[in-house]
Amino acid sequence: MGSDASPGEHPTVLISDRQSRALDLEDLATLARRTLRAEGVEVGELSLSFVEEDEIADLHLRYLDEPGSTDVLSFPQDGDAGDGAPLLGDVVIAPAVAERNHPEDPPAEVRLLLVHGILHLLGYDHEEDEERAEMWLRQERYSGVRAP
């Protein structure tokens, strides 16, 4: 199923839910928009996909050459959405993996992964300690969830 959870709002968030767990898609779209706006992105198009574990494992192998599933992948895009708005990219999340990572509160983990994926699209990284500290601070601020 593909949809924009709140048509007409900016930045535009397109959602494809191709997995079996219940998610509050409207809340997740709102969180995505709020995160983007907090980072200074007022106009643009973000694609969010929620997928089963086998699909994210396939993407993980195909695009990163790493076997096995993961919880979130980010694919930055360069171009425009056809209306002059920039294409920000795609964030792909596997809620089943999120549930395994944080069985006490899977929705919180999905929120954290959503913000994490968006920050990657915007150029944040966590390879160095200083970068990690900055990214984790922003993740916690926007998602309301503390990263381990």
C-alpha positions as semicolon CSV with decimal commas, in nm:
position;residue;x (nm);y (nm);z (nm)
1;M;0,000;0,000;0,000
2;G;0,146;0,337;-0,095
3;S;0,014;0,661;0,042
4;D;0,095;1,005;0,170
5;A;-0,033;0,988;0,526
6;S;-0,126;1,360;0,520
7;P;-0,166;1,498;0,167
8;G;-0,070;1,859;0,116
9;E;0,162;1,882;0,415
10;H;0,527;1,964;0,363
11;P;0,771;1,812;0,347
12;T;0,583;1,537;0,165
13;V;0,610;1,191;0,320
14;L;0,513;0,895;0,102
15;I;0,456;0,567;0,286
16;S;0,459;0,210;0,164
17;D;0,368;-0,049;0,430
18;R;0,460;-0,394;0,299
19;Q;0,477;-0,583;0,628
20;S;0,235;-0,741;0,874
21;R;0,282;-0,551;1,203
22;A;0,041;-0,277;1,306
23;L;0,195;0,070;1,275
24;D;0,060;0,419;1,334
25;L;0,150;0,547;0,988
26;E;0,004;0,893;1,044
27;D;0,210;0,938;1,361
28;L;0,524;0,818;1,182
29;A;0,465;1,058;0,890
30;T;0,419;1,342;1,140
31;L;0,743;1,246;1,316
32;A;0,925;1,238;0,981
33;R;0,797;1,585;0,887
34;R;0,878;1,723;1,231
35;T;1,233;1,583;1,211
36;L;1,290;1,725;0,864
37;R;1,159;2,069;0,965
38;A;1,378;2,070;1,277
39;E;1,672;2,009;1,044
40;G;1,570;2,303;0,825
41;V;1,400;2,103;0,548
42;E;1,068;2,272;0,470
43;V;1,016;2,137;0,118
44;G;1,104;1,797;-0,022
45;E;0,980;1,443;-0,068
46;L;1,070;1,153;0,160
47;S;0,975;0,793;0,093
48;L;0,925;0,560;0,390
49;S;0,893;0,186;0,342
50;F;0,809;-0,060;0,614
51;V;0,906;-0,408;0,499
52;E;0,935;-0,769;0,609
53;E;1,271;-0,900;0,723
54;D;1,342;-1,095;0,405
55;E;1,298;-0,781;0,192
56;I;1,538;-0,572;0,399
57;A;1,788;-0,861;0,400
58;D;1,772;-0,863;0,019
59;L;1,828;-0,485;0,004
60;H;2,111;-0,510;0,257
61;L;2,290;-0,766;0,041
62;R;2,212;-0,601;-0,292
63;Y;2,313;-0,245;-0,201
64;L;2,565;-0,284;0,082
65;D;2,698;-0,630;-0,003
66;E;2,631;-0,736;0,356
67;P;2,441;-1,061;0,421
68;G;2,158;-1,080;0,672
69;S;1,883;-0,849;0,778
70;T;1,921;-0,508;0,935
71;D;1,676;-0,272;1,100
72;V;1,699;0,040;0,881
73;L;1,851;0,144;0,549
74;S;1,874;0,492;0,398
75;F;1,904;0,566;0,029
76;P;1,971;0,936;-0,045
77;Q;1,833;1,064;-0,374
78;D;1,945;1,349;-0,593
79;G;1,685;1,513;-0,810
80;D;1,341;1,660;-0,782
81;A;1,000;1,516;-0,718
82;G;0,858;1,656;-1,041
83;D;0,714;1,964;-0,878
84;G;1,050;2,130;-0,817
85;A;1,073;1,991;-0,463
86;P;1,391;1,798;-0,390
87;L;1,382;1,420;-0,357
88;L;1,533;1,356;-0,017
89;G;1,552;0,980;-0,046
90;D;1,415;0,656;0,088
91;V;1,418;0,517;0,441
92;V;1,342;0,145;0,469
93;I;1,258;-0,003;0,809
94;A;1,195;-0,365;0,913
95;P;0,958;-0,352;1,215
96;A;1,022;-0,723;1,288
97;V;1,391;-0,645;1,344
98;A;1,298;-0,336;1,546
99;E;1,081;-0,557;1,766
100;R;1,371;-0,796;1,823
101;N;1,602;-0,503;1,907
102;H;1,363;-0,354;2,162
103;P;1,097;-0,611;2,259
104;E;0,978;-0,397;2,553
105;D;0,865;-0,114;2,320
106;P;0,875;-0,190;1,945
107;P;0,692;0,135;1,846
108;A;0,963;0,338;2,023
109;E;1,232;0,150;1,833
110;V;1,055;0,216;1,501
111;R;1,043;0,589;1,586
112;L;1,414;0,586;1,670
113;L;1,498;0,403;1,346
114;L;1,286;0,645;1,144
115;V;1,474;0,946;1,281
116;H;1,806;0,762;1,245
117;G;1,734;0,690;0,878
118;I;1,631;1,049;0,808
119;L;1,946;1,185;0,972
120;H;2,154;0,958;0,747
121;L;1,972;1,100;0,444
122;L;2,065;1,447;0,563
123;G;2,434;1,358;0,586
124;Y;2,478;1,257;0,949
125;D;2,703;0,965;1,027
126;H;2,821;0,781;1,337
127;E;3,162;0,646;1,239
128;E;3,355;0,881;1,470
129;D;3,276;0,937;1,840
130;E;3,201;1,308;1,793
131;E;2,970;1,239;1,497
132;R;2,797;0,963;1,692
133;A;2,737;1,191;1,992
134;E;2,581;1,459;1,770
135;M;2,363;1,211;1,580
136;W;2,247;1,033;1,897
137;L;2,161;1,368;2,060
138;R;1,942;1,463;1,763
139;Q;1,783;1,115;1,746
140;E;1,683;1,132;2,109
141;R;1,557;1,492;2,080
142;Y;1,337;1,418;1,777
143;S;1,218;1,065;1,855
144;G;1,192;1,090;2,233
145;V;1,376;0,756;2,251
146;R;1,724;0,705;2,395
147;A;1,960;0,504;2,175
148;P;2,148;0,225;2,350
